[in-house]
Amino acid sequence: MASHRRPARVTVITAAAATAATALGAVPAHADPGGPLPQTTRATRATVDRLFEEAEQATEGYNRADEKADQLRRTVSQAQDRLARGQERINRMRGALGSVAGAQYRSGGIDPALALLLSADPENYLERASVLDRVTVRQGAALDELRGELRKLAQERTEAGRALAELERSRADVARHKRTVERKLAEARRVLASLTPDERAGFDRASRSGRAALDEELPPLADLGPSRAAAAVIAARSAIGKPYVWGAAGPSAFDCSGLMVWSYRQAGIALPRTSQAQRNAGRHIPLSQAQPGDLVTYRSDASHVAIYAGNGQVIHAPYPGARVRYDPVNMMSHVTVTRV
C-alpha cells in the first residue's frame, strides 16, 4: 500500500461541499418514498440512529482492542520462546561447569603446593597444573557468561510478565467494548419493538436508501484500468447484500471497517483494522476530487467508513440489522476522503 501520511485535513460537508457532492450525483440521504414520517416515528428513528452510532463507536473500540490483544499474544508467545531457549542454554552451561567441577573433585582437589611436594614426578605435575590452570581460567569465563545469561533471563521474565499483564488488560478492554455494543444493540431492538406494524413499515422505508433508491447507473470501472482501486470497488460490490455483523471482516458478514479491510485485501492492499486508522492510511483529498476506490470516513471521530463507488455514491456496511449497500456520499457529516 502506498503510504502518503500527511497531517489530517478533514473535509466537513458545508454548503459548498454539498454542492460538489451534488455535482458528483449524490442524492439526499435516507429518501423516504412514503412521505414524511409521523412525529413519534421520527423520534424513534433518532433514538435508534443514536444507539446504532454509539454501538458502532464501541465496535471500533472493540476492533482496536482486539487487534492490540492479537499483537500482545504474539509478543507473549515470542517472549515465552526466548525464555525457553535461554533456560536451555543455561542448563547446558550448568551441565558443562558441573562436569569440570566433578573432575576436579575426583582428582582430589588438594592444595597445589602440597601436591607438588608429594609428587613423584614434579615436572609432570607442573605440566598438568598448567593445563588445569588454563581450565580454571576458562571455567571462570564460563561462570561469568552463565551469570550474564541468568541476568538476561531474569530481564526477559520481567518483560514477559509485563506483556502478559498488558494482554490481560487488553482482553478486559475487548470484553468491556463487547458488553457496550451488545447493550446498545439490545436498547435499539427494544425501541424498534415498541413501534406498531405501520410505524415499523414507515421506519424501514425511511431507512432503506440502498441501490433501489438511486436512479444513476454506476460509473464504468473500466475507465480506471486494471488498478487496485477498481479491484477494491469490485470486491465491495460483490459484498452488496451481505449482513452487518459487528466485529466481522468477511467474507460472509462485515462491519464498516471490516468491509474495507476485506475489499482492499482482494486488491492486494493491507489496511489497518479500524476506521480511525483507515482515515490516515493514505493521502487526504477534497471530496470534489473523489474517485472510485477512495476511502470515505465520517463523523468527527471517523467511527464510520465507506468506499467511494462513483456518481456520488459509496458502498458501506451501515449498521446492525442492515446489509451492505449503496448510499449517498454525503449521508453523514465530517467527511474525509483518503486515497490509498
C-alpha positions as a printed Julia matrix, in Angstrom:
340×3 Matrix{Float64}:
   0.0     0.0     0.0
   1.37    3.37   -0.89
   1.95    5.37    2.25
   1.32    9.11    1.93
   0.87   10.14    5.52
   0.13   13.81    5.92
  -1.48   15.87    8.65
  -5.23   15.2     8.67
  -7.33   17.7     6.77
 -10.95   16.86    7.45
 -13.38   17.96    4.76
 -16.6    18.92    6.54
 -19.78   18.96    4.45
 -20.62   22.64    4.13
 -22.89   24.27    1.57
 -20.02   24.38   -0.91
 -19.08   20.76   -0.28
 -22.7    19.7    -0.61
 -22.8    21.45   -3.99
 -19.71   19.49   -5.03
 -21.34   16.27   -3.85
 -24.45   17.08   -5.88
 -22.28   17.6    -8.93
 -20.97   14.07   -8.35
 -24.5    12.73   -8.46
 -25.33   12.5    -4.74
 -28.93   12.39   -3.58
 -30.33   13.21   -0.14
 -29.67   10.52    2.45
 -32.48    8.27    3.59
 -35.01    9.33    0.94
 -38.5     8.43    2.14
 -40.73    7.4    -0.78
 -43.75    7.21    1.51
 -43.78   10.87    2.6
 -42.86   12.42    5.95
 -42.69   10.19    8.99
 -45.03   10.69   11.97
 -43.51   12.62   14.87
 -43.28    9.54   17.1
 -41.59    7.52   14.37
 -39.11   10.34   13.7
 -38.26   10.43   17.4
 -37.87    6.66   17.43
 -35.65    6.79   14.39
 -33.47    9.48   16.01
 -33.11    7.3    19.1
 -32.27    4.2    17.08
 -29.79    6.13   14.91
 -28.08    7.41   18.06
 -27.9     3.91   19.56
 -26.52    2.48   16.32
 -23.9     5.23   16.18
 -22.87    4.57   19.78
 -22.77    0.83   19.07
 -20.57    1.47   16.03
 -18.2     3.61   18.07
 -17.99    0.81   20.63
 -17.44   -1.68   17.79
 -14.44    0.31   16.6
 -13.16    0.29   20.19
 -13.65   -3.48   20.23
 -11.77   -3.89   16.93
  -8.94   -1.71   18.2
  -8.65   -3.62   21.49
  -8.91   -6.98   19.73
  -6.15   -6.01   17.29
  -3.95   -4.96   20.2
  -4.68   -8.23   22.0
  -3.61  -10.16   18.89
  -0.33   -8.25   18.79
   0.24   -8.84   22.5
  -0.48  -12.55   22.13
   2.28  -12.73   19.54
   4.61  -10.74   21.81
   3.94  -13.05   24.75
   4.43  -16.14   22.59
   7.77  -14.83   21.31
   8.86  -13.95   24.86
   7.99  -17.45   26.06
  10.05  -18.94   23.21
  13.02  -16.76   24.18
  12.65  -17.82   27.82
  12.63  -21.5    26.86
  15.74  -21.1    24.69
  17.51  -19.09   27.4
  16.72  -21.7    30.06
  18.01  -24.45   27.76
  21.27  -22.52   27.24
  21.69  -22.06   30.98
  21.04  -25.74   31.64
  23.77  -26.7    29.13
  26.24  -24.26   30.69
  25.5   -25.54   34.17
  26.0   -29.1    32.96
  29.39  -28.27   31.45
  30.54  -26.46   34.59
  29.3   -29.35   36.73
  31.41  -31.8    34.7
  34.57  -29.72   35.27
  33.83  -29.38   38.98
  33.24  -33.13   39.28
  36.54  -33.91   37.58
  38.35  -31.59   39.99
  36.68  -33.24   42.94
  37.61  -36.72   41.73
  41.25  -35.63   41.29
  41.39  -34.85   44.99
  41.21  -31.09   44.89
  44.17  -30.8    47.37
  46.34  -27.75   47.84
  48.64  -27.3    44.77
  51.78  -26.67   46.89
  51.24  -29.87   48.88
  50.54  -31.81   45.69
  53.85  -30.57   44.22
  55.75  -31.57   47.41
  54.28  -35.08   47.35
  54.61  -35.58   43.63
  57.0   -38.31   42.5
  57.42  -36.53   39.16
  57.4   -32.73   39.8
  57.95  -31.8    36.13
  54.97  -33.88   35.01
  52.87  -32.39   37.8
  53.77  -28.83   36.81
  52.8   -29.55   33.22
  49.41  -30.91   34.35
  48.96  -27.99   36.74
  49.48  -25.56   33.87
  46.75  -27.29   31.89
  44.49  -27.24   34.97
  45.15  -23.52   35.4
  44.02  -22.87   31.82
  40.91  -24.97   32.5
  40.22  -22.89   35.62
  40.52  -19.66   33.63
  38.06  -21.0    31.06
  35.8   -22.13   33.91
  35.85  -18.63   35.34
  34.91  -17.14   31.96
  32.11  -19.71   31.66
  30.85  -18.72   35.11
  30.82  -15.06   34.1
  28.92  -15.99   30.94
  26.45  -18.0    33.0
  25.86  -15.06   35.34
  25.2   -12.83   32.3
  22.72  -15.34   30.87
  20.94  -15.56   34.22
  20.61  -11.75   34.36
  19.32  -11.71   30.77
  16.82  -14.46   31.56
  15.56  -12.57   34.62
  15.07   -9.43   32.5
  13.19  -11.38   29.82
  10.98  -12.93   32.52
  10.14   -9.43   33.75
   9.35   -8.19   30.23
   7.24  -11.28   29.52
   5.36  -10.69   32.76
   4.62   -7.1    31.77
   3.42   -8.18   28.3
   1.2   -10.83   29.86
  -0.32   -8.3    32.28
  -0.94   -5.89   29.38
  -2.56   -8.72   27.42
  -4.94   -9.37   30.31
  -5.84   -5.65   30.42
  -6.43   -5.67   26.65
  -8.67   -8.73   26.97
 -10.64   -6.86   29.62
 -11.0    -3.91   27.21
 -12.27   -6.26   24.49
 -14.87   -7.67   26.87
 -15.89   -4.18   28.02
 -16.42   -2.9    24.48
 -18.31   -6.07   23.6
 -20.7    -5.53   26.53
 -21.24   -1.91   25.42
 -22.03   -2.93   21.84
 -24.46   -5.62   22.95
 -26.17   -3.26   25.39
 -26.65   -0.54   22.74
 -27.98   -3.04   20.21
 -30.39   -4.5    22.77
 -31.66   -0.98   23.52
 -32.18   -0.33   19.8
 -34.11   -3.59   19.43
 -36.35   -2.65   22.37
 -37.09    0.76   20.84
 -37.93   -0.79   17.46
 -40.14   -3.39   19.15
 -42.23   -0.57   20.61
 -43.36    0.55   17.14
 -46.69   -0.54   15.68
 -46.52   -2.57   12.43
 -47.42    0.53   10.37
 -44.82    2.66   12.16
 -42.17   -0.03   11.67
 -43.0    -0.22    7.95
 -42.57    3.55    7.66
 -39.32    3.36    9.61
 -38.0     0.62    7.31
 -38.93    2.61    4.19
 -37.16    5.69    5.54
 -34.07    3.69    6.47
 -33.76    1.91    3.11
 -31.6     4.17    0.95
 -29.79    1.46   -0.94
 -29.32    0.84   -4.64
 -33.06    0.61   -5.32
 -33.5     4.23   -4.18
 -30.95    5.58   -6.68
 -31.55    6.19  -10.37
 -27.99    6.73  -11.6
 -26.06    3.9   -13.15
 -22.71    3.16  -11.6
 -19.7     4.57  -13.47
 -17.74    2.09  -15.6
 -14.73    0.92  -13.64
 -13.02    0.08  -16.93
 -12.12    3.78  -17.08
  -9.75    3.15  -14.17
  -7.93    0.36  -15.96
  -6.64   -2.74  -14.14
  -5.97   -0.72  -10.98
  -6.07   -1.82   -7.37
  -8.69    0.87   -6.69
 -11.01   -0.71   -9.26
 -10.37   -4.17   -7.79
 -11.32   -2.89   -4.32
 -14.61   -1.43   -5.62
 -15.41   -4.63   -7.49
 -14.85   -6.6    -4.28
 -17.08   -4.21   -2.32
 -19.79   -4.54   -4.99
 -19.65   -8.31   -4.59
 -20.44   -7.88   -0.9
 -23.71   -6.0    -1.55
 -26.48   -7.69    0.41
 -24.16   -9.31    2.98
 -25.26   -8.64    6.59
 -23.67   -6.19    9.0
 -22.21   -8.11   11.95
 -20.15   -6.11   14.4
 -16.53   -7.23   14.61
 -16.79   -9.15   11.29
 -14.36   -8.75    8.39
 -15.83  -11.07    5.77
 -16.33  -12.87    3.63
 -19.92  -13.6     4.67
 -20.53  -10.66    7.04
 -18.92   -7.3     7.77
 -18.82   -4.28   10.0
 -17.95   -0.96    8.32
 -14.16   -1.11    8.66
 -14.13   -4.88    8.18
 -15.7    -4.41    4.73
 -12.87   -2.02    3.81
 -10.18   -4.42    5.07
 -11.69   -7.3     3.08
 -12.32   -5.31   -0.12
  -8.83   -3.86   -0.24
  -7.28   -7.22    0.63
  -8.84   -8.62   -2.55
  -6.94   -5.85   -4.36
  -3.66   -6.77   -2.66
  -3.7    -3.84   -0.2
  -3.39   -4.31    3.56
  -5.44   -1.78    5.52
  -5.43   -1.25    9.29
  -8.45   -2.72   11.08
 -10.18    0.37   12.45
 -11.87    3.22   10.59
  -9.86    5.78   12.58
  -6.6     4.24   11.34
  -8.01    3.84    7.82
  -8.7     7.57    7.63
  -4.93    8.17    7.82
  -3.88    5.2     5.66
  -3.14    7.41    2.67
  -3.38   10.93    1.25
  -6.35   13.16    2.07
  -8.03   14.78   -0.93
 -11.06   17.1    -1.37
 -14.45   15.45   -1.75
 -14.83   17.07   -5.18
 -11.83   15.01   -6.38
 -13.07   11.66   -5.05
 -12.57    8.68   -7.37
 -13.86    5.09   -7.16
 -11.73    3.19   -4.66
 -11.12    6.11   -2.29
 -11.93    5.62    1.38
 -14.6     7.91    2.83
 -14.75    8.3     6.63
 -17.49   10.06    8.6
 -18.08   11.83   11.89
 -15.51   13.82   13.82
 -14.12   10.62   15.36
 -14.01    8.76   12.0
 -16.15    6.0    13.53
 -17.72    5.07   10.17
 -16.09    4.32    6.82
 -17.17    3.51    3.26
 -15.61    3.09   -0.18
 -16.4     5.62   -2.9
 -18.13    3.9    -5.84
 -18.59    6.93   -8.14
 -21.6     9.08   -9.09
 -21.84   10.47   -5.56
 -22.34    7.0    -4.07
 -20.46    4.92   -1.53
 -20.66    1.24   -0.59
 -20.68    0.5     3.11
 -21.93   -1.75    5.89
 -24.42    0.64    7.56
 -25.4    -0.77   10.98
 -26.64   -3.98   12.66
 -29.77   -5.29   11.0
 -28.88   -3.69    7.66
 -26.96   -5.19    4.78
 -24.04   -3.9     2.76
 -25.46   -1.35    0.32
 -25.06    1.89   -1.63
 -25.75    5.28   -0.04
 -25.11    8.92   -0.95
 -21.58   10.1    -0.19
 -22.96   12.98    1.9
 -25.09   10.73    4.14
 -23.24   11.9     7.29
 -21.23   14.88    8.47
 -17.47   15.37    8.79
 -16.48   13.66    5.54
 -12.82   12.83    4.9
 -11.68   11.28    1.62
  -8.49    9.22    1.69
  -6.65    7.9    -1.34
  -4.57    4.8    -0.51
